[in-house]
Amino acid sequence: MAAVIQPKTSESVTQHSNETGLTPRSRRAKKSSPFSLPLPESETPVKRKEFIEELQKELGRHRKDYFSDAGYVAPGCMLCKVRLNTNGQYLEHLLVDVLPGAVEKILGGC
């Protein structure tokens, strides 16, 4: 004999959430995205659109390509002349070396 599946009622959801410590999706707080971080307050606030445009310009200048390094052709960032062999190294270069300086430059120029 097949078991009949009953639809969950609000009482069963509440009981389940009390037992497990979890809340239904509709009641959960929305997770913040790393891209929605609040900008630091300054005397002259930077508009979000302008901030993103300037950041895109700065990151766009750092292309992964080939450059001459001591007479050898090497892969890496053409602007910084840093050797980067993998995409992971290139992304790490952007996140660690380029991004903090670019943000400081944009927000410091206010």
Secondary structure, 3 states (H helix, E strand, C coil): CCCCCCCCCHHHHHHHHHHHCCCCHHHCCCCCCHHHCCCCCCCCCCCHHHHHHHHHHHHHHCCEEEEEECCEEEEEECCCCEECCCHHHHHHHHHHHHHHHHHHHHHHCC
